[in-house]
């Protein structure tokens, strides 16, 4: 069973400025619903303002809530922050939190949006407004639902915002495998960064992942895993520089779930990056990713009922 979080507000009207396309979020759900796989859909509540202010600058949060983000910040984000975008990002952040709550019950759950790993303390960047990964990790610890959270970021771009927002925290570990020569040009410092050369394909990619992920899980000993499951390492991705195939992405996702669930750790995934001229093909990759993770999760018993919040 795939427990997936979705909300109508994920499909914000396309702003008059910027190149980001929001249509893939609807198409992902179409692909999931047409797959014939068992799926339960869950709708999130908007993320409370104080949860966002615990991670982001309150002045920046206020700018977003008033839809009065300065133009220079909107340029960094890649589109204007309209009231519809404000409502969208509150729901996508609430969606990752809800996926985490569902993962505590079922072992794995997915948010059909978010993974906004470029958002920084006082501004958004790279199509990201608020950093749902940092917000959810911080809240899990604040609610005593986890003592240590591992954020596994396998998007093709480095999770610079997540790294900077959680820097210095001993209770949050950030692992980023990314294309070294891709955006952002100036990288932040994750707990562990693995910069990959252009064109790396399935076998070499998986060798690196197998080398590092189990060791990080064993050494850091997290209680919870947040997974940025971007599909932009695919060889056909418009903004990627790596060369994973469909089978390579599936192997990657199954490995992450297997390593975490084999240790009894719940996993919540966020959609992350995926770009191309054919939005349907990109959506199909995202849907396949979530279905593969749900299938892998089915091999493990659910977490004890007492671990849920």
C-alpha positions, 0 to 999 in steps of 0.5 A: 500500500502506498500512502501518499499525501496530496492537496489541490493547492499543490497545483498552483496557477502558473505565475506570469513570470518564471519558467517553473512548471507546476503541471507535473504535480497533477500528472503524478497523481494521474499516473499513480491512480492509473497504475492499479497499485493500492493507494491511499491518498491523504490531504495535509493541513497548511503548515503552522506559521510558528513551525516555519519561523522555527527554521526560517527568518520570521521576517521572510516568513512574513513576506511570504504570508503577505505575498510581498516577497522582494523582487530580488528574492523572487528572482532567486526563487525563480517565480513570484510569490503570489497568494496562490504560491503562499497557500501552495507552499504552506500545504506542501510543507504540511504535506511532508509533515503529514507524510512523516506522521504516516511513516511512523504508522506504516513504515513509509509514506510519500509527499507528492510534492516538496523536497524544497532543499534550496530554501535558505534562512531568509530567502527562497532559491532554486524553485524552493520557498520554504524548506520542508525537509528542515521544517519537518526534521526540526518538528519531529525532534521538537515533538519528541517523535525522533531524537535523531533525523537523517536527511538523505538527499539524492536529488541531482542538485546539492541540498544546500539550503537543508545543509545550511539550515541544519548546520551544527546540529548534532541531532540532524545529519544531512547526506547529499549525493549530487552532480558536483558540477550542477547547481548550486555553483557555491555548495553548502557543507552537508554532514556528508557531501558526495559530489559525483562526476558528470555522466555517472550511470547505474552501477557506479552510482549504486556502488557509491550509495552502497559505500556510504549510506549503510555506514551513515545509518550505522554511525549516526543511528537515526530514529527517522529518515527523510528522503529527498527522492528527486528523479533528476539524476535520470539520464534524460532529465533536462537539468541533470548531469547524471545518467541513471536509467529507470532501473537505476532509479528504482534500484536507488529507491529500493536500496534506501527503503531497504536499508532504513526499514531493515533497521526499523526506521520509518521513511518519509519521502518528498518528491524533489526535482525532475525536469523535462519538456514532456511533463508526463514522462517526468511525472511517470518517473516520480510515480514509479519512484513512489510505487517502488518504495512502497513495494519495498516497504511491504517486505517489512513489518510496520513500526510498533504502534507506540512509535507513532505520534 
